[in-house]
Amino acid sequence: MSFFKTQDQGTIVLDQQDYLPILIESFLIDRRSQGLSSETIDFYKKKLQYS
């Protein structure tokens, strides 16, 4: 994942390749907040091939 880049107005610009890891992490955080078991979270990580 590349580093964040900023423009003049302080806007964060992400490369397209940066979105997927952010979306996956957001998904996993949401599932944890729903109280799903660690085994279920591990299953999602494995299926999404995310470490």
N, C-alpha and C positions, 0 to 999 in steps of 0.2 A: 504494500500500500504506500503510495507516495505521500509526501508531506502536504499539509494544507497550504494553499496559496492565498494571499490577500490582495485585494485591489484597493484603490485610493480611498473608498468610503468604508473600509473595514469589512467588506463583504468577503465571506469565505467562498472560494471557488474550488470545487472538487473535480477531479478527473472522473470520467464515466466509470472507470474500473474501481473507484473508491466506494461507489454506492452499494454494491452487493455486500461487502463485509459489514457495512453500517446497518443495512436492512436485516441481515442475518442476526447480528447482535441485538438489534431492537426486538426482533421476533423472539429470541431466547429470553431476553429480559421480561418481555410480556408474559411468556409462558411460566417463568419462575414466579412472577407476581400473582399469577393465577393459582399458585400453590401446587403445580404439577410435580410429580416425584423426580428425583435426580436421575432415575433410570429413564424416564420419559425424555428429559432434557438431553441426556446422553444419546438416546435414540435419534432425536432431532439433529444433534450435532453430527452424528455419524452419517445420517442420510444427506445432510447438507454439506458434508465433507469440510467441516469447520472445526478447527482445534481450539 
